[in-house]
Amino acid sequence: MRRHRDERYSRRACARTRCGCRFAEPLVEECGAECPTGPRSPFRLPPRQYRCRTDGWLVVEAWSPVGLLPAGTLPHHDYLDALPTRRPIVLVGNDGHNSWVNQRALDLAGITASTPDPVGGKIARDADGQPTGVLTDEAQKFVTRLIPRPDEAELTDACARVLAQAAASGITSFLDIVTDSSDLRRYAVLAESGRLPQRIHAAIRISTELAKDPAAALTHLHDLRAHSAQTSGVRIGTAKVYLDGIADYPAQTAALIDPYLDSNGNPTSNYGDLYVSGPDFGQLATVLDAAGWQLHAHAIGDRVVRTALVLQSQLRVVQLGGG
């Protein structure tokens, strides 16, 4: 029998179990299914009341959106629905921009053919307009917000172990490119307990909606910096904003000048998405620059890179007094 951990804990999938459970303790509800292991399995334990959760979320990390076999296979919830489990399943892409879920997860999230794409995200759909189970960028939150998070103590301990390993490899400082209030609280706890060996420059995430309101974005940044002012080793002076997505399949949300091609090399109607418009980004950059903040912009497609560079050059002219 393997021992398993429910959705509040490890995100490593237990691939050989018939019930689809996770590794390690604690014990939760009885599933009644054997979870076989080989005789030399490191997870083979003395007989006890091992249980696993049969109706909790199964989350698998580091799915490769471009690695499905055979070549040309498109991700669809039907493949996950065929697995012998009733659990809602989420495969989190190793690019951080795509998730692949089964029908149970779609149902729990209330995602149907009539669900509109969120700002800064996309629900992949088939030829009939039905969701395929692939969620991109902000659309992932429809599902991920339903998944119970590990408790804060476990997250903090895990962070401490990673930072210690980084320090042992000679990493003494780094830029945390997407930071929120929970990350800052965790850094504060680590610093207070002497477990923060690096100097960290934290880039605060500005959401797509907040980017449309530069004054509110600036207030948000100032508030988080003020709350973290006493955290030794953490410096805050950068804002992070996503201007588009990624060019990788199946997302293809990076904003391009020319359209994406289909599998036959023919142009499609998809040019990618601008998550933040040029004028909105220009206003945000102007306000943050005047307040002394650096702006870290995620810009992948050539269309959005051109937009960002033009706006940056215009801002530079204003700074030099040329217009």
Phi and psi in degrees as GROMACS dihedral restraints (atoms count N, CA, C in turn):
[ dihedral_restraints ]
;  ai    aj    ak    al  type     phi  dphi    fc
    3     4     5     6     1   -90.1    20    10
    4     5     6     7     1   154.7    20    10
    6     7     8     9     1   -98.1    20    10
    7     8     9    10     1   152.8    20    10
    9    10    11    12     1  -136.4    20    10
   10    11    12    13     1   160.2    20    10
   12    13    14    15     1  -122.5    20    10
   13    14    15    16     1   139.9    20    10
   15    16    17    18     1   -81.7    20    10
   16    17    18    19     1  -173.0    20    10
   18    19    20    21     1   -68.5    20    10
   19    20    21    22     1    -9.3    20    10
   21    22    23    24     1   -80.6    20    10
   22    23    24    25     1    -6.5    20    10
   24    25    26    27     1  -123.0    20    10
   25    26    27    28     1  -132.0    20    10
   27    28    29    30     1   -56.1    20    10
   28    29    30    31     1   143.9    20    10
   30    31    32    33     1  -101.9    20    10
   31    32    33    34     1    14.7    20    10
   33    34    35    36     1   -84.0    20    10
   34    35    36    37     1   131.7    20    10
   36    37    38    39     1   -83.2    20    10
   37    38    39    40     1   142.9    20    10
   39    40    41    42     1   -91.3    20    10
   40    41    42    43     1    95.0    20    10
   42    43    44    45     1   -72.2    20    10
   43    44    45    46     1   -24.0    20    10
   45    46    47    48     1  -100.1    20    10
   46    47    48    49     1     5.3    20    10
   48    49    50    51     1   -87.9    20    10
   49    50    51    52     1   140.1    20    10
   51    52    53    54     1   -69.0    20    10
   52    53    54    55     1   -25.6    20    10
   54    55    56    57     1   -93.5    20    10
   55    56    57    58     1    -7.7    20    10
   57    58    59    60     1    72.7    20    10
   58    59    60    61     1    38.4    20    10
   60    61    62    63     1   -84.7    20    10
   61    62    63    64     1   179.1    20    10
   63    64    65    66     1  -107.1    20    10
   64    65    66    67     1   167.5    20    10
   66    67    68    69     1   -70.8    20    10
   67    68    69    70     1   153.0    20    10
   69    70    71    72     1    72.4    20    10
   70    71    72    73     1   171.6    20    10
   72    73    74    75     1   -76.8    20    10
   73    74    75    76     1   176.7    20    10
   75    76    77    78     1   -85.6    20    10
   76    77    78    79     1   175.9    20    10
   78    79    80    81     1   -84.8    20    10
   79    80    81    82     1   143.7    20    10
   81    82    83    84     1  -128.7    20    10
   82    83    84    85     1  -119.4    20    10
   84    85    86    87     1   -98.4    20    10
   85    86    87    88     1   151.7    20    10
   87    88    89    90     1   -67.3    20    10
   88    89    90    91     1   136.0    20    10
   90    91    92    93     1  -112.1    20    10
   91    92    93    94     1   -23.7    20    10
   93    94    95    96     1    75.5    20    10
   94    95    96    97     1    10.9    20    10
   96    97    98    99     1  -113.3    20    10
   97    98    99   100     1   134.8    20    10
   99   100   101   102     1   -69.5    20    10
  100   101   102   103     1   142.9    20    10
  102   103   104   105     1  -119.2    20    10
  103   104   105   106     1    87.0    20    10
  105   106   107   108     1   -70.5    20    10
  106   107   108   109     1   147.1    20    10
  108   109   110   111     1  -137.7    20    10
  109   110   111   112     1   161.1    20    10
  111   112   113   114     1   -70.3    20    10
  112   113   114   115     1   164.8    20    10
  114   115   116   117     1   -64.0    20    10
  115   116   117   118     1   -22.2    20    10
  117   118   119   120     1  -105.9    20    10
  118   119   120   121     1    12.7    20    10
  120   121   122   123     1   -61.3    20    10
  121   122   123   124     1   134.0    20    10
  123   124   125   126     1   -66.6    20    10
  124   125   126   127     1   -11.7    20    10
  126   127   128   129     1   -99.3    20    10
  127   128   129   130     1     6.8    20    10
  129   130   131   132     1   -79.8    20    10
  130   131   132   133     1   120.9    20    10
  132   133   134   135     1  -122.1    20    10
  133   134   135   136     1   160.6    20    10
  135   136   137   138     1   -59.2    20    10
  136   137   138   139     1   151.5    20    10
  138   139   140   141     1   -57.0    20    10
  139   140   141   142     1   130.6    20    10
  141   142   143   144     1  -154.3    20    10
  142   143   144   145     1  -174.5    20    10
  144   145   146   147     1   -84.9    20    10
  145   146   147   148     1    58.5    20    10
  147   148   149   150     1   -68.4    20    10
  148   149   150   151     1   133.3    20    10
  150   151   152   153     1  -133.6    20    10
  151   152   153   154     1   162.6    20    10
  153   154   155   156     1  -144.6    20    10
  154   155   156   157     1   159.4    20    10
  156   157   158   159     1   -88.5    20    10
  157   158   159   160     1   123.5    20    10
  159   160   161   162     1   -96.7    20    10
  160   161   162   163     1   -11.3    20    10
  162   163   164   165     1  -123.0    20    10
  163   164   165   166     1     9.0    20    10
  165   166   167   168     1   -89.2    20    10
  166   167   168   169     1   170.0    20    10
  168   169   170   171     1   -69.7    20    10
  169   170   171   172     1   135.8    20    10
  171   172   173   174     1  -106.1    20    10
  172   173   174   175     1   112.9    20    10
  174   175   176   177     1  -113.6    20    10
  175   176   177   178     1   123.2    20    10
  177   178   179   180     1  -114.5    20    10
  178   179   180   181     1   123.2    20    10
  180   181   182   183     1   -90.9    20    10
  181   182   183   184     1   157.4    20    10
  183   184   185   186     1    67.3    20    10
  184   185   186   187     1    33.8    20    10
  186   187   188   189     1   -66.3    20    10
  187   188   189   190     1   136.2    20    10
  189   190   191   192     1   -92.9    20    10
  190   191   192   193     1   108.5    20    10
  192   193   194   195     1   -62.4    20    10
  193   194   195   196     1   -19.5    20    10
  195   196   197   198     1  -108.8    20    10
  196   197   198   199     1    10.3    20    10
  198   199   200   201     1  -107.4    20    10
  199   200   201   202     1    16.4    20    10
  201   202   203   204     1   -71.7    20    10
  202   203   204   205     1   140.2    20    10
  204   205   206   207     1  -120.6    20    10
  205   206   207   208     1   148.6    20    10
  207   208   209   210     1   -69.3    20    10
  208   209   210   211     1   165.6    20    10
  210   211   212   213     1   -53.7    20    10
  211   212   213   214     1   136.7    20    10
  213   214   215   216     1    94.0    20    10
  214   215   216   217     1    -5.2    20    10
  216   217   218   219     1   -68.3    20    10
  217   218   219   220     1   130.6    20    10
  219   220   221   222     1  -100.2    20    10
  220   221   222   223     1   134.5    20    10
  222   223   224   225     1   -65.1    20    10
  223   224   225   226     1   133.6    20    10
  225   226   227   228     1  -148.3    20    10
  226   227   228   229     1   147.7    20    10
  228   229   230   231     1   -62.5    20    10
  229   230   231   232     1   -20.5    20    10
  231   232   233   234     1   -57.2    20    10
  232   233   234   235     1   -38.1    20    10
  234   235   236   237     1   -63.2    20    10
  235   236   237   238     1   -43.1    20    10
  237   238   239   240     1   -73.9    20    10
  238   239   240   241     1   -33.5    20    10
  240   241   242   243     1   -63.5    20    10
  241   242   243   244     1   -26.3    20    10
  243   244   245   246     1   -76.9    20    10
  244   245   246   247     1   -11.8    20    10
  246   247   248   249     1   -68.8    20    10
  247   248   249   250     1   146.7    20    10
  249   250   251   252     1   -78.8    20    10
  250   251   252   253     1    63.1    20    10
  252   253   254   255     1  -152.9    20    10
  253   254   255   256     1   149.1    20    10
  255   256   257   258     1   -96.0    20    10
  256   257   258   259     1     1.4    20    10
  258   259   260   261     1   -72.3    20    10
  259   260   261   262     1   148.5    20    10
  261   262   263   264     1   -69.5    20    10
  262   263   264   265     1   132.7    20    10
  264   265   266   267     1  -118.9    20    10
  265   266   267   268     1   137.2    20    10
  267   268   269   270     1  -131.9    20    10
  268   269   270   271     1   121.2    20    10
  270   271   272   273     1  -101.3    20    10
  271   272   273   274     1   115.4    20    10
  273   274   275   276     1   -90.9    20    10
  274   275   276   277     1   122.9    20    10
  276   277   278   279     1   -64.4    20    10
  277   278   279   280     1   145.1    20    10
  279   280   281   282     1   -70.0    20    10
  280   281   282   283     1    -9.5    20    10
  282   283   284   285     1   -89.1    20    10
  283   284   285   286     1    -8.9    20    10
  285   286   287   288     1    77.0    20    10
  286   287   288   289     1    -1.5    20    10
  288   289   290   291     1  -109.8    20    10
  289   290   291   292     1   -11.0    20    10
  291   292   293   294     1  -130.5    20    10
  292   293   294   295     1   143.6    20    10
  294   295   296   297     1  -132.8    20    10
  295   296   297   298     1   147.2    20    10
  297   298   299   300     1  -121.8    20    10
  298   299   300   301     1   123.4    20    10
  300   301   302   303     1  -127.3    20    10
  301   302   303   304     1   160.8    20    10
  303   304   305   306     1   -89.5    20    10
  304   305   306   307     1   177.8    20    10
  306   307   308   309     1   -64.9    20    10
  307   308   309   310     1   -34.9    20    10
  309   310   311   312     1   -60.1    20    10
  310   311   312   313     1   -41.9    20    10
  312   313   314   315     1   -66.0    20    10
  313   314   315   316     1   -40.1    20    10
  315   316   317   318     1   -61.5    20    10
  316   317   318   319     1   -41.8    20    10
  318   319   320   321     1   -64.7    20    10
  319   320   321   322     1   -45.3    20    10
  321   322   323   324     1   -63.5    20    10
  322   323   324   325     1   -33.5    20    10
  324   325   326   327     1   -83.2    20    10
  325   326   327   328     1    -8.7    20    10
  327   328   329   330     1    72.7    20    10
  328   329   330   331     1    27.0    20    10
  330   331   332   333     1   -89.5    20    10
  331   332   333   334     1   119.4    20    10
  333   334   335   336     1  -131.2    20    10
  334   335   336   337     1  -176.6    20    10
  336   337   338   339     1   -62.4    20    10
  337   338   339   340     1   -26.1    20    10
  339   340   341   342     1   -90.1    20    10
  340   341   342   343     1    -3.4    20    10
  342   343   344   345     1   -72.4    20    10
  343   344   345   346     1   121.8    20    10
  345   346   347   348     1   -74.8    20    10
  346   347   348   349     1   152.9    20    10
  348   349   350   351     1   -64.4    20    10
  349   350   351   352     1   137.1    20    10
  351   352   353   354     1   -75.0    20    10
  352   353   354   355     1   162.8    20    10
  354   355   356   357     1   -62.7    20    10
  355   356   357   358     1   126.1    20    10
  357   358   359   360     1    81.0    20    10
  358   359   360   361     1    19.2    20    10
  360   361   362   363     1  -155.6    20    10
  361   362   363   364     1   172.5    20    10
  363   364   365   366     1  -147.9    20    10
  364   365   366   367     1   137.9    20    10
  366   367   368   369     1  -100.7    20    10
  367   368   369   370     1   113.3    20    10
  369   370   371   372     1   -66.7    20    10
  370   371   372   373     1   139.7    20    10
  372   373   374   375     1  -133.2    20    10
  373   374   375   376     1   153.2    20    10
  375   376   377   378     1   -86.6    20    10
  376   377   378   379     1  -172.4    20    10
  378   379   380   381     1   -63.6    20    10
  379   380   381   382     1   -22.3    20    10
  381   382   383   384     1   -93.2    20    10
  382   383   384   385     1     3.6    20    10
  384   385   386   387     1    84.6    20    10
  385   386   387   388     1     5.9    20    10
  387   388   389   390     1   -84.0    20    10
  388   389   390   391     1   142.0    20    10
  390   391   392   393     1   -61.1    20    10
  391   392   393   394     1   134.4    20    10
  393   394   395   396     1   -86.9    20    10
  394   395   396   397     1   -15.4    20    10
  396   397   398   399     1   106.0    20    10
  397   398   399   400     1    -4.8    20    10
  399   400   401   402     1   -96.3    20    10
  400   401   402   403     1   124.8    20    10
  402   403   404   405     1  -120.3    20    10
  403   404   405   406     1   133.0    20    10
  405   406   407   408     1  -116.8    20    10
  406   407   408   409     1   136.1    20    10
  408   409   410   411     1    50.5    20    10
  409   410   411   412     1  -122.2    20    10
  411   412   413   414     1   -62.3    20    10
  412   413   414   415     1   -21.7    20    10
  414   415   416   417     1   -67.4    20    10
  415   416   417   418     1   -21.8    20    10
  417   418   419   420     1   -61.8    20    10
  418   419   420   421     1   -27.6    20    10
  420   421   422   423     1   -67.8    20    10
  421   422   423   424     1   -21.2    20    10
  423   424   425   426     1   -54.9    20    10
  424   425   426   427     1   -35.9    20    10
  426   427   428   429     1   -99.2    20    10
  427   428   429   430     1   -46.7    20    10
  429   430   431   432     1   -63.0    20    10
  430   431   432   433     1   -26.7    20    10
  432   433   434   435     1   -70.0    20    10
  433   434   435   436     1   -15.4    20    10
  435   436   437   438     1   -88.2    20    10
  436   437   438   439     1   -13.5    20    10
  438   439   440   441     1   -86.1    20    10
  439   440   441   442     1   121.7    20    10
  441   442   443   444     1   -57.9    20    10
  442   443   444   445     1   134.8    20    10
  444   445   446   447     1   -84.7    20    10
  445   446   447   448     1   153.2    20    10
  447   448   449   450     1   -59.2    20    10
  448   449   450   451     1   155.4    20    10
  450   451   452   453     1   -69.9    20    10
  451   452   453   454     1   158.6    20    10
  453   454   455   456     1   -62.4    20    10
  454   455   456   457     1   -36.7    20    10
  456   457   458   459     1   -63.0    20    10
  457   458   459   460     1   -41.2    20    10
  459   460   461   462     1   -67.2    20    10
  460   461   462   463     1   -41.5    20    10
  462   463   464   465     1   -62.0    20    10
  463   464   465   466     1   -41.6    20    10
  465   466   467   468     1   -65.1    20    10
  466   467   468   469     1   -43.3    20    10
  468   469   470   471     1   -63.7    20    10
  469   470   471   472     1   -40.3    20    10
  471   472   473   474     1   -63.5    20    10
  472   473   474   475     1   -41.9    20    10
  474   475   476   477     1   -62.3    20    10
  475   476   477   478     1   -41.3    20    10
  477   478   479   480     1   -61.8    20    10
  478   479   480   481     1   -40.5    20    10
  480   481   482   483     1   -65.2    20    10
  481   482   483   484     1   -42.0    20    10
  483   484   485   486     1   -64.4    20    10
  484   485   486   487     1   -44.5    20    10
  486   487   488   489     1   -65.5    20    10
  487   488   489   490     1   -35.4    20    10
  489   490   491   492     1   -66.2    20    10
  490   491   492   493     1   -40.8    20    10
  492   493   494   495     1   -64.1    20    10
  493   494   495   496     1   -40.5    20    10
  495   496   497   498     1   -63.1    20    10
  496   497   498   499     1   -42.2    20    10
  498   499   500   501     1   -63.3    20    10
  499   500   501   502     1   -38.4    20    10
  501   502   503   504     1   -65.2    20    10
  502   503   504   505     1   -23.4    20    10
  504   505   506   507     1   -92.4    20    10
  505   506   507   508     1     5.5    20    10
  507   508   509   510     1    93.5    20    10
  508   509   510   511     1     8.3    20    10
  510   511   512   513     1   -86.3    20    10
  511   512   513   514     1   112.4    20    10
  513   514   515   516     1  -107.4    20    10
  514   515   516   517     1   -12.7    20    10
  516   517   518   519     1  -156.9    20    10
  517   518   519   520     1   155.2    20    10
  519   520   521   522     1  -162.5    20    10
  520   521   522   523     1   164.0    20    10
  522   523   524   525     1   -99.0    20    10
  523   524   525   526     1   119.2    20    10
  525   526   527   528     1   -85.8    20    10
  526   527   528   529     1   105.2    20    10
  528   529   530   531     1   -78.2    20    10
  529   530   531   532     1   -15.0    20    10
  531   532   533   534     1  -140.4    20    10
  532   533   534   535     1   102.4    20    10
  534   535   536   537     1  -122.7    20    10
  535   536   537   538     1   139.7    20    10
  537   538   539   540     1  -125.3    20    10
  538   539   540   541     1  -174.7    20    10
  540   541   542   543     1   -63.8    20    10
  541   542   543   544     1   -35.4    20    10
  543   544   545   546     1   -67.3    20    10
  544   545   546   547     1   -37.5    20    10
  546   547   548   549     1   -62.2    20    10
  547   548   549   550     1   -42.6    20    10
  549   550   551   552     1   -65.4    20    10
  550   551   552   553     1   -38.9    20    10
  552   553   554   555     1   -63.5    20    10
  553   554   555   556     1   -38.6    20    10
  555   556   557   558     1   -66.3    20    10
  556   557   558   559     1   -42.3    20    10
  558   559   560   561     1   -61.2    20    10
  559   560   561   562     1   -37.6    20    10
  561   562   563   564     1   -63.6    20    10
  562   563   564   565     1   -43.8    20    10
  564   565   566   567     1   -62.6    20    10
  565   566   567   568     1   -42.8    20    10
  567   568   569   570     1   -64.8    20    10
  568   569   570   571     1   -41.6    20    10
  570   571   572   573     1   -63.9    20    10
  571   572   573   574     1   -42.6    20    10
  573   574   575   576     1   -65.3    20    10
  574   575   576   577     1   -30.0    20    10
  576   577   578   579     1   -96.0    20    10
  577   578   579   580     1     8.2    20    10
  579   580   581   582     1    72.6    20    10
  580   581   582   583     1    25.2    20    10
  582   583   584   585     1  -115.7    20    10
  583   584   585   586     1    26.9    20    10
  585   586   587   588     1  -119.8    20    10
  586   587   588   589     1    86.2    20    10
  588   589   590   591     1   -79.3    20    10
  589   590   591   592     1   -13.0    20    10
  591   592   593   594     1  -102.6    20    10
  592   593   594   595     1   162.0    20    10
  594   595   596   597     1   -94.3    20    10
  595   596   597   598     1   126.2    20    10
  597   598   599   600     1  -117.9    20    10
  598   599   600   601     1   128.3    20    10
  600   601   602   603     1  -100.9    20    10
  601   602   603   604     1   113.4    20    10
  603   604   605   606     1   -97.6    20    10
  604   605   606   607     1   126.5    20    10
  606   607   608   609     1   -97.7    20    10
  607   608   609   610     1   116.1    20    10
  609   610   611   612     1   -81.6    20    10
  610   611   612   613     1   129.0    20    10
  612   613   614   615     1   -70.5    20    10
  613   614   615   616     1   128.6    20    10
  615   616   617   618     1  -104.5    20    10
  616   617   618   619     1   117.7    20    10
  618   619   620   621     1   -67.3    20    10
  619   620   621   622     1   164.3    20    10
  621   622   623   624     1   -59.0    20    10
  622   623   624   625     1   -41.3    20    10
  624   625   626   627     1   -69.5    20    10
  625   626   627   628     1   -41.5    20    10
  627   628   629   630     1   -67.1    20    10
  628   629   630   631     1   -28.9    20    10
  630   631   632   633     1   -63.8    20    10
  631   632   633   634     1   -20.3    20    10
  633   634   635   636     1   -80.8    20    10
  634   635   636   637     1    -8.6    20    10
  636   637   638   639     1  -128.1    20    10
  637   638   639   640     1    83.9    20    10
  639   640   641   642     1   -56.3    20    10
  640   641   642   643     1   -37.6    20    10
  642   643   644   645     1   -64.1    20    10
  643   644   645   646     1   -44.4    20    10
  645   646   647   648     1   -66.6    20    10
  646   647   648   649     1   -37.5    20    10
  648   649   650   651     1   -62.5    20    10
  649   650   651   652     1   -42.7    20    10
  651   652   653   654     1   -64.8    20    10
  652   653   654   655     1   -41.3    20    10
  654   655   656   657     1   -60.9    20    10
  655   656   657   658     1   -43.6    20    10
  657   658   659   660     1   -59.1    20    10
  658   659   660   661     1   -44.8    20    10
  660   661   662   663     1   -64.0    20    10
  661   662   663   664     1   -46.4    20    10
  663   664   665   666     1   -62.8    20    10
  664   665   666   667     1   -39.1    20    10
  666   667   668   669     1   -63.7    20    10
  667   668   669   670     1   -46.3    20    10
  669   670   671   672     1   -66.3    20    10
  670   671   672   673     1   -38.2    20    10
  672   673   674   675     1   -66.0    20    10
  673   674   675   676     1   -39.6    20    10
  675   676   677   678     1   -64.4    20    10
  676   677   678   679     1   -40.3    20    10
  678   679   680   681     1   -68.3    20    10
  679   680   681   682     1   -23.2    20    10
  681   682   683   684     1  -105.8    20    10
  682   683   684   685     1    11.3    20    10
  684   685   686   687     1   -60.9    20    10
  685   686   687   688     1   -29.2    20    10
  687   688   689   690     1   -93.6    20    10
  688   689   690   691     1     2.8    20    10
  690   691   692   693     1   -82.1    20    10
  691   692   693   694     1   109.8    20    10
  693   694   695   696     1   -66.3    20    10
  694   695   696   697     1   132.1    20    10
  696   697   698   699     1    92.4    20    10
  697   698   699   700     1    -5.3    20    10
  699   700   701   702     1  -112.7    20    10
  700   701   702   703     1   126.6    20    10
  702   703   704   705     1  -118.7    20    10
  703   704   705   706     1   136.0    20    10
  705   706   707   708     1  -125.5    20    10
  706   707   708   709     1   117.7    20    10
  708   709   710   711     1  -156.6    20    10
  709   710   711   712     1    10.8    20    10
  711   712   713   714     1  -129.0    20    10
  712   713   714   715     1   140.7    20    10
  714   715   716   717     1  -110.6    20    10
  715   716   717   718     1   145.1    20    10
  717   718   719   720     1  -116.4    20    10
  718   719   720   721     1   130.6    20    10
  720   721   722   723     1  -135.8    20    10
  721   722   723   724     1   139.3    20    10
  723   724   725   726     1   -95.5    20    10
  724   725   726   727     1   118.3    20    10
  726   727   728   729     1   -90.9    20    10
  727   728   729   730     1   -26.4    20    10
  729   730   731   732     1  -154.5    20    10
  730   731   732   733     1  -168.2    20    10
  732   733   734   735     1  -103.0    20    10
  733   734   735   736     1  -127.5    20    10
  735   736   737   738     1  -131.7    20    10
  736   737   738   739     1   158.2    20    10
  738   739   740   741     1   -85.3    20    10
  739   740   741   742     1   -15.0    20    10
  741   742   743   744     1   -63.7    20    10
  742   743   744   745     1   146.6    20    10
  744   745   746   747     1   -75.9    20    10
  745   746   747   748     1   142.5    20    10
  747   748   749   750     1   -94.2    20    10
  748   749   750   751     1     3.2    20    10
  750   751   752   753     1   -66.8    20    10
  751   752   753   754     1   -61.6    20    10
  753   754   755   756     1    48.4    20    10
  754   755   756   757     1    51.8    20    10
  756   757   758   759     1  -110.8    20    10
  757   758   759   760     1    -0.8    20    10
  759   760   761   762     1   -65.9    20    10
  760   761   762   763     1   137.6    20    10
  762   763   764   765     1   -80.2    20    10
  763   764   765   766     1   116.4    20    10
  765   766   767   768     1  -111.2    20    10
  766   767   768   769     1   156.4    20    10
  768   769   770   771     1   -75.5    20    10
  769   770   771   772     1   -43.4    20    10
  771   772   773   774     1  -103.0    20    10
  772   773   774   775     1   153.0    20    10
  774   775   776   777     1   -72.0    20    10
  775   776   777   778     1   158.1    20    10
  777   778   779   780     1   -65.8    20    10
  778   779   780   781     1   155.9    20    10
  780   781   782   783     1  -102.5    20    10
  781   782   783   784     1   152.4    20    10
  783   784   785   786     1   -85.5    20    10
  784   785   786   787     1  -174.6    20    10
  786   787   788   789     1   -65.4    20    10
  787   788   789   790     1   -16.7    20    10
  789   790   791   792     1   -97.9    20    10
  790   791   792   793     1     4.1    20    10
  792   793   794   795     1    84.0    20    10
  793   794   795   796     1    12.9    20    10
  795   796   797   798     1   -95.5    20    10
  796   797   798   799     1   145.2    20    10
  798   799   800   801     1   -62.7    20    10
  799   800   801   802     1   142.7    20    10
  801   802   803   804     1  -107.2    20    10
  802   803   804   805     1  -175.4    20    10
  804   805   806   807     1   -91.9    20    10
  805   806   807   808     1     4.3    20    10
  807   808   809   810     1   -93.2    20    10
  808   809   810   811     1   118.7    20    10
  810   811   812   813     1  -110.3    20    10
  811   812   813   814     1     6.2    20    10
  813   814   815   816     1    83.3    20    10
  814   815   816   817     1  -177.7    20    10
  816   817   818   819     1  -127.7    20    10
  817   818   819   820     1   138.6    20    10
  819   820   821   822     1   -92.6    20    10
  820   821   822   823     1   109.4    20    10
  822   823   824   825     1   -72.1    20    10
  823   824   825   826     1   -31.8    20    10
  825   826   827   828     1  -126.6    20    10
  826   827   828   829     1   127.9    20    10
  828   829   830   831     1   -68.4    20    10
  829   830   831   832     1   160.3    20    10
  831   832   833   834     1   -56.1    20    10
  832   833   834   835     1   -50.4    20    10
  834   835   836   837     1   -60.8    20    10
  835   836   837   838     1   -41.2    20    10
  837   838   839   840     1   -64.4    20    10
  838   839   840   841     1   -41.9    20    10
  840   841   842   843     1   -66.3    20    10
  841   842   843   844     1   -39.0    20    10
  843   844   845   846     1   -61.7    20    10
  844   845   846   847     1   -43.0    20    10
  846   847   848   849     1   -66.5    20    10
  847   848   849   850     1   -41.3    20    10
  849   850   851   852     1   -62.8    20    10
  850   851   852   853     1   -46.2    20    10
  852   853   854   855     1   -61.8    20    10
  853   854   855   856     1   -40.3    20    10
  855   856   857   858     1   -64.1    20    10
  856   857   858   859     1   -46.3    20    10
  858   859   860   861     1   -66.0    20    10
  859   860   861   862     1   -45.0    20    10
  861   862   863   864     1   -67.8    20    10
  862   863   864   865     1   -39.3    20    10
  864   865   866   867     1   -62.9    20    10
  865   866   867   868     1   -42.2    20    10
  867   868   869   870     1   -63.5    20    10
  868   869   870   871     1   -27.5    20    10
  870   871   872   873     1   -92.3    20    10
  871   872   873   874     1     3.3    20    10
  873   874   875   876     1    86.5    20    10
  874   875   876   877     1    16.6    20    10
  876   877   878   879     1   -96.0    20    10
  877   878   879   880     1   139.9    20    10
  879   880   881   882     1   -80.5    20    10
  880   881   882   883     1   151.7    20    10
  882   883   884   885     1  -122.1    20    10
  883   884   885   886     1   118.8    20    10
  885   886   887   888     1  -101.6    20    10
  886   887   888   889     1   106.5    20    10
  888   889   890   891     1  -103.7    20    10
  889   890   891   892     1   127.5    20    10
  891   892   893   894     1   -81.5    20    10
  892   893   894   895     1   113.1    20    10
  894   895   896   897     1  -141.0    20    10
  895   896   897   898     1   111.3    20    10
  897   898   899   900     1  -106.9    20    10
  898   899   900   901     1   -50.7    20    10
  900   901   902   903     1   -72.9    20    10
  901   902   903   904     1   154.4    20    10
  903   904   905   906     1   -65.6    20    10
  904   905   906   907     1   -29.4    20    10
  906   907   908   909     1   -67.5    20    10
  907   908   909   910     1   -43.9    20    10
  909   910   911   912     1   -75.5    20    10
  910   911   912   913     1   -31.6    20    10
  912   913   914   915     1   -63.8    20    10
  913   914   915   916     1   -42.7    20    10
  915   916   917   918     1   -61.4    20    10
  916   917   918   919     1   -44.4    20    10
  918   919   920   921     1   -59.6    20    10
  919   920   921   922     1   -45.3    20    10
  921   922   923   924     1   -65.0    20    10
  922   923   924   925     1   -42.0    20    10
  924   925   926   927     1   -67.2    20    10
  925   926   927   928     1   -40.0    20    10
  927   928   929   930     1   -61.9    20    10
  928   929   930   931     1   -45.1    20    10
  930   931   932   933     1   -66.2    20    10
  931   932   933   934     1   -38.1    20    10
  933   934   935   936     1   -66.0    20    10
  934   935   936   937     1   -38.5    20    10
  936   937   938   939     1   -67.5    20    10
  937   938   939   940     1   -37.5    20    10
  939   940   941   942     1   -64.5    20    10
  940   941   942   943     1   -39.9    20    10
  942   943   944   945     1   -64.4    20    10
  943   944   945   946     1   -38.4    20    10
  945   946   947   948     1   -63.6    20    10
  946   947   948   949     1   -39.5    20    10
  948   949   950   951     1   -62.9    20    10
  949   950   951   952     1   -42.6    20    10
  951   952   953   954     1   -63.0    20    10
  952   953   954   955     1   -42.0    20    10
  954   955   956   957     1   -61.7    20    10
  955   956   957   958     1   -35.4    20    10
  957   958   959   960     1   -84.8    20    10
  958   959   960   961     1    -1.9    20    10
  960   961   962   963     1    80.5    20    10
  961   962   963   964     1    22.1    20    10
  963   964   965   966     1   -96.8    20    10
  964   965   966   967     1     5.7    20    10
